[in-house]
Amino acid sequence: MDFFVFLILFAMLIASIRLLMGPNFADKVVAFDTMSIMAISLLVLLSIGYKSALYLDVAFVFALIGFIGTIIFARFNILRGKDA
């Protein structure tokens, strides 16, 4: 289990670099969405490892927040009318 946690955290580090250095707004939105999906998978993995349903509840709430955040960013990008 520790190996998979390390892999997810390493992938989140790479996605956070893309989030900070993304050349345009769309790349940053995709990096944000990728990081939220990896955080959800990390919570599900912890739920399995610790045999606790609490982590699944937190993962569900985080999935909703991540989805709403991605929709807000996409809507902002459409309203702005450019991708820079």
C-alpha positions as CSV (number, residue, x, y, z in Angstrom):
1,M,0.0,0.0,0.0
2,D,2.8,2.4,0.8
3,F,4.2,2.0,-2.7
4,F,0.9,3.1,-4.3
5,V,0.6,6.0,-1.9
6,F,4.1,7.1,-3.0
7,L,3.2,6.8,-6.7
8,I,0.0,8.9,-6.3
9,L,1.9,11.6,-4.3
10,F,4.6,11.6,-6.9
11,A,2.0,12.0,-9.7
12,M,0.4,14.8,-7.7
13,L,3.8,16.6,-7.5
14,I,4.2,16.4,-11.3
15,A,0.6,17.7,-11.8
16,S,1.2,20.6,-9.3
17,I,4.3,21.6,-11.4
18,R,2.0,21.7,-14.5
19,L,-0.5,23.7,-12.5
20,L,2.1,26.3,-11.6
21,M,3.9,26.4,-14.9
22,G,1.2,25.7,-17.4
23,P,1.5,27.7,-20.5
24,N,-2.2,28.5,-20.7
25,F,-5.3,28.5,-18.6
26,A,-6.7,25.3,-20.1
27,D,-3.5,23.4,-19.0
28,K,-3.9,24.7,-15.5
29,V,-7.6,23.5,-15.4
30,V,-6.6,20.0,-16.6
31,A,-3.8,19.9,-14.0
32,F,-6.3,20.9,-11.2
33,D,-8.8,18.3,-12.3
34,T,-6.0,15.7,-12.5
35,M,-4.9,16.5,-9.0
36,S,-8.4,16.3,-7.6
37,I,-8.8,12.9,-9.2
38,M,-5.5,11.7,-7.7
39,A,-6.5,13.0,-4.3
40,I,-9.8,11.1,-4.5
41,S,-8.0,7.9,-5.4
42,L,-5.6,8.5,-2.5
43,L,-8.5,8.8,-0.1
44,V,-10.1,5.6,-1.5
45,L,-6.8,3.8,-1.1
46,L,-6.5,5.0,2.5
47,S,-10.1,3.8,3.1
48,I,-9.2,0.4,1.9
49,G,-5.9,0.3,3.9
50,Y,-7.4,1.5,7.2
51,K,-10.8,-0.3,6.6
52,S,-12.7,2.9,7.4
53,A,-15.7,4.2,5.5
54,L,-15.0,7.7,6.7
55,Y,-12.4,8.2,4.0
56,L,-14.9,7.2,1.4
57,D,-17.3,9.9,2.6
58,V,-14.5,12.5,2.5
59,A,-13.6,11.3,-1.0
60,F,-17.2,11.7,-2.2
61,V,-17.4,15.3,-0.9
62,F,-14.0,16.1,-2.4
63,A,-15.2,14.6,-5.8
64,L,-18.2,17.0,-5.7
65,I,-16.0,20.0,-4.8
66,G,-13.5,19.1,-7.5
67,F,-16.2,18.7,-10.2
68,I,-17.8,22.0,-9.3
69,G,-14.4,23.7,-9.3
70,T,-13.6,22.3,-12.8
71,I,-17.0,23.5,-14.1
72,I,-16.4,27.0,-12.6
73,F,-13.0,27.2,-14.3
74,A,-14.3,26.0,-17.6
75,R,-17.2,28.5,-17.4
76,F,-14.8,31.3,-16.6
77,N,-12.7,30.3,-19.6
78,I,-15.7,30.4,-21.9
79,L,-16.9,33.8,-20.5
80,R,-13.4,35.2,-20.9
81,G,-13.4,34.3,-24.5
82,K,-9.7,33.6,-24.9
83,D,-7.2,30.9,-23.8
84,A,-4.1,32.8,-22.6
